[in-house]
């Protein structure tokens, strides 16, 4: 069975939908873990942000 193929536009739409769905959760988790406001989440190094979200 061959995997279904999607267009670049469909992949972009899926990526954006996933980001829109997960960003509020990631922001809340990061804020809870660090004690910082959600809007300041990306003031830190992106790798630090990612690791702290994964750790929670």
C-alpha positions in Angstrom: 0.0 0.0 0.0 1.4 3.4 -1.0 1.2 6.3 1.5 -1.3 9.0 0.5 0.4 12.1 -0.9 -0.7 15.6 -0.1 0.1 18.8 -1.8 2.4 21.5 -0.3 -0.6 23.7 0.3 -2.3 20.9 2.2 0.8 20.3 4.3 1.1 24.0 5.1 -2.6 24.0 6.2 -2.1 21.0 8.4 1.0 22.5 9.9 -0.8 25.8 10.7 -3.8 23.9 12.1 -1.5 21.9 14.4 0.3 25.0 15.6 -3.0 26.8 16.2 -4.3 23.8 18.2 -1.2 23.2 20.3 0.2 26.7 20.9 -2.3 27.6 23.6 -1.6 24.4 25.5 2.2 24.9 25.1 1.9 28.5 26.3 -0.1 27.5 29.4 2.3 24.7 30.2 5.4 26.9 29.8 3.8 29.7 31.9 2.9 27.2 34.7 6.4 25.6 34.6 8.3 28.9 34.7 6.0 31.3 36.4 6.2 33.7 33.5 3.3 35.3 31.7 2.1 33.3 28.6 2.9 36.3 26.3 6.6 36.2 27.4 7.0 32.5 26.4 9.2 33.2 23.3 11.4 35.7 25.1 13.6 32.8 26.0 15.7 30.6 23.7 13.4 28.5 21.5 15.3 25.3 22.4 14.8 26.1 26.1 11.1 26.8 25.6 10.7 23.5 23.7 12.6 21.5 26.3 10.6 23.0 29.2 7.3 22.2 27.5 8.4 18.6 26.8 9.6 18.2 30.4 6.1 19.2 31.7 
